Amino acid sequence: MSAALTAERRTTLHRRVRLIVGFTITYNVLEAIVAMSAGILASSAALIGFGLDSVIEVLSAAAVAWQFTRKDPERWERITVRLIALAFFALAAYVSIDAVMALVGHEGPDRSPLGLGITALSLIIMPLLAFIEVRTGRELDSQSVIADSKQLILCVYLSGAVFVGLVLHSLFGWWWADSVAALVVAVLAVREGLEAWGGEVESPFEVLEDFDRD
């Protein structure tokens, strides 16, 4: 796939990757500040985990940005994918510990309109950004770019889980929904980390892309 790219097209795609990760870093820094602040105020394990995920997404995007500022980005492909895998594992570890402690202590979150707002916004922005990144990664045949897009998809999962958990708690008083949602995301993070570490990075939009080719 990548062999058919012209030098001009490859340069354009490299520039697009840098723009994508630049936006990702900027947005997720703001998202981390808002989510973690809301999580601390509401005592929400899932919201704090969501904020931490934003920090890890920044690190993942920074690794890709570093790769594509190298003279020969393809040379640094493997090490970048491994760094992204470690980011997945770090997220899973923190979210799991925080959620289990909340469950053991019977600690449910307070209501958080700010938390609902930031997770809802991410449910709109992140799928679009991930789709653009994965299409770029497939054209470049770059596993690191695709792996970074899966970080964004994990953010979508986490946004949805946290949003649902907060809504269930607000409507029905299900204090445990927040922590259960966080643990589901932790499991997904471990799975994605193992795939990235083993070099088995697939597009998170595989079905959509097959439909598009048909």
C-alpha positions as CSV (number, residue, x, y, z in Angstrom):
1,M,0.0,0.0,0.0
2,S,2.6,2.5,1.0
3,A,4.9,1.6,-1.9
4,A,2.4,3.2,-4.3
5,L,2.6,6.6,-2.6
6,T,4.4,9.4,-4.3
7,A,6.9,11.4,-2.3
8,E,4.6,14.4,-2.5
9,R,1.6,12.4,-1.2
10,R,3.7,10.9,1.6
11,T,4.7,14.4,2.7
12,T,1.1,15.6,2.7
13,L,0.1,12.6,4.8
14,H,2.9,13.2,7.3
15,R,1.8,16.8,7.6
16,R,-1.8,15.7,8.2
17,V,-0.6,13.3,10.9
18,R,1.2,16.2,12.7
19,L,-2.0,18.3,12.4
20,I,-4.2,15.5,13.8
21,V,-1.9,14.8,16.8
22,G,-1.5,18.6,17.4
23,F,-5.2,19.0,17.7
24,T,-5.5,15.8,19.8
25,I,-2.9,17.1,22.3
26,T,-4.5,20.5,22.6
27,Y,-8.1,19.2,23.0
28,N,-7.1,16.5,25.5
29,V,-5.1,18.8,27.7
30,L,-8.3,20.9,28.1
31,E,-10.4,17.8,28.4
32,A,-8.1,16.4,31.1
33,I,-8.3,19.6,33.2
34,V,-12.1,19.7,32.9
35,A,-12.7,16.0,33.5
36,M,-10.3,15.6,36.4
37,S,-11.6,18.8,38.1
38,A,-15.2,17.5,37.7
39,G,-14.2,14.1,38.8
40,I,-12.5,15.4,42.0
41,L,-15.5,17.6,42.8
42,A,-18.0,14.8,42.2
43,S,-15.8,12.0,43.7
44,S,-16.3,10.1,40.4
45,A,-13.8,7.3,39.7
46,A,-14.9,7.1,36.1
47,L,-14.6,10.8,35.5
48,I,-11.1,10.9,37.1
49,G,-10.2,7.9,34.9
50,F,-11.6,9.7,31.9
51,G,-9.4,12.7,32.7
52,L,-6.4,10.4,33.1
53,D,-7.2,8.8,29.7
54,S,-7.0,12.3,28.2
55,V,-3.5,12.6,29.7
56,I,-2.5,9.2,28.3
57,E,-3.9,10.2,24.9
58,V,-1.7,13.3,25.0
59,L,1.3,11.0,25.6
60,S,0.3,8.7,22.8
61,A,-0.2,11.6,20.4
62,A,3.1,13.1,21.5
63,A,4.8,9.8,20.7
64,V,3.4,9.8,17.2
65,A,4.2,13.5,16.8
66,W,7.8,12.7,17.8
67,Q,7.9,9.9,15.3
68,F,6.7,12.1,12.4
69,T,9.2,14.8,13.1
70,R,12.0,12.3,12.5
71,K,13.7,12.3,9.1
72,D,12.6,8.6,8.5
73,P,9.4,8.1,10.5
74,E,9.0,4.5,9.4
75,R,12.3,3.6,11.2
76,W,10.7,4.5,14.6
77,E,7.4,2.7,13.9
78,R,7.9,-0.3,16.3
79,I,9.1,1.7,19.3
80,T,6.2,4.2,18.9
81,V,3.6,1.4,18.9
82,R,5.2,-0.1,22.0
83,L,5.0,3.3,23.8
84,I,1.3,3.5,22.9
85,A,0.8,-0.1,24.3
86,L,2.3,1.0,27.6
87,A,-0.1,4.0,27.6
88,F,-3.0,1.5,27.4
89,F,-1.7,-0.6,30.3
90,A,-1.1,2.5,32.5
91,L,-4.7,3.6,31.9
92,A,-6.1,0.2,32.7
93,A,-4.1,-0.1,35.9
94,Y,-5.1,3.3,37.3
95,V,-8.8,3.0,36.4
96,S,-9.0,-0.5,37.8
97,I,-7.5,0.4,41.2
98,D,-9.6,3.6,41.5
99,A,-12.8,1.8,40.5
100,V,-12.3,-1.2,42.9
101,M,-11.5,1.1,45.8
102,A,-14.7,3.0,45.1
103,L,-16.7,-0.2,45.0
104,V,-15.2,-1.6,48.2
105,G,-15.8,1.7,49.9
106,H,-19.4,2.0,48.5
107,E,-18.4,5.4,47.2
108,G,-20.7,6.7,44.5
109,P,-20.2,9.9,42.6
110,D,-22.1,13.1,43.2
111,R,-24.1,14.6,40.3
112,S,-21.9,16.3,37.8
113,P,-23.4,18.5,35.0
114,L,-19.8,19.4,34.0
115,G,-18.9,15.8,33.7
116,L,-21.9,15.0,31.6
117,G,-21.1,18.0,29.3
118,I,-17.4,17.1,28.7
119,T,-18.2,13.4,28.0
120,A,-21.0,14.3,25.6
121,L,-18.7,16.6,23.7
122,S,-16.1,13.9,23.4
123,L,-18.7,11.5,22.0
124,I,-19.1,14.0,19.1
125,I,-15.5,15.0,18.5
126,M,-13.5,11.9,19.0
127,P,-15.1,9.5,16.5
128,L,-14.6,12.0,13.7
129,L,-11.0,12.6,14.6
130,A,-10.3,8.9,14.9
131,F,-11.9,8.2,11.5
132,I,-9.7,10.8,9.8
133,E,-6.6,9.5,11.6
134,V,-7.2,5.8,10.8
135,R,-7.8,6.6,7.1
136,T,-4.5,8.4,7.1
137,G,-2.7,5.6,8.9
138,R,-4.0,3.0,6.5
139,E,-2.9,5.0,3.5
140,L,0.6,5.4,5.1
141,D,0.5,1.7,6.2
142,S,1.5,3.0,9.6
143,Q,0.7,0.9,12.7
144,S,1.6,3.7,15.1
145,V,-0.9,6.1,13.6
146,I,-3.6,3.4,13.6
147,A,-2.7,2.5,17.2
148,D,-3.1,6.2,18.2
149,S,-6.5,6.3,16.5
150,K,-7.5,3.3,18.8
151,Q,-6.6,5.5,21.7
152,L,-9.2,7.9,20.4
153,I,-11.7,5.1,20.0
154,L,-11.0,4.1,23.6
155,C,-11.8,7.6,24.6
156,V,-15.2,7.2,22.8
157,Y,-15.8,4.0,24.8
158,L,-14.8,5.7,28.0
159,S,-16.9,8.8,27.3
160,G,-19.9,6.6,26.6
161,A,-19.4,4.5,29.7
162,V,-18.9,7.5,32.0
163,F,-21.8,9.3,30.5
164,V,-24.1,6.3,31.0
165,G,-22.8,5.8,34.5
166,L,-23.4,9.4,35.5
167,V,-26.9,9.3,34.0
168,L,-27.8,6.1,35.8
169,H,-26.6,7.5,39.1
170,S,-28.5,10.7,38.6
171,L,-31.8,9.0,37.5
172,F,-31.8,5.9,39.6
173,G,-29.2,6.4,42.3
174,W,-27.1,3.5,41.1
175,W,-23.9,4.6,42.9
176,W,-22.0,1.5,41.5
177,A,-22.7,2.2,37.8
178,D,-19.8,4.8,37.7
179,S,-17.2,2.3,38.9
180,V,-18.5,-0.6,36.8
181,A,-18.3,1.6,33.7
182,A,-14.7,2.4,34.5
183,L,-13.8,-1.3,34.9
184,V,-15.3,-2.1,31.5
185,V,-13.1,0.5,29.9
186,A,-10.1,-0.9,31.8
187,V,-10.7,-4.3,30.3
188,L,-10.9,-2.7,26.8
189,A,-7.6,-0.9,27.5
190,V,-5.8,-4.1,28.4
191,R,-7.0,-5.8,25.2
192,E,-5.9,-2.9,23.0
193,G,-2.6,-2.7,24.8
194,L,-1.9,-6.4,24.2
195,E,-2.8,-6.1,20.6
196,A,-0.5,-3.1,20.2
197,W,2.4,-4.7,22.1
198,G,2.1,-7.8,19.8
199,G,2.0,-5.7,16.7
200,E,-1.5,-6.8,15.8
201,V,-2.9,-3.3,15.2
202,E,-6.1,-3.3,13.2
203,S,-8.3,-0.4,12.2
204,P,-11.1,0.3,14.7
205,F,-13.3,1.1,11.6
206,E,-12.7,-2.2,9.8
207,V,-16.3,-2.8,9.0
208,L,-17.0,0.7,7.8
209,E,-13.9,0.7,5.6
210,D,-14.8,-2.7,4.0
211,F,-18.3,-1.3,3.3
212,D,-16.7,1.8,1.8
213,R,-14.5,-0.3,-0.5
214,D,-17.5,-2.3,-1.7
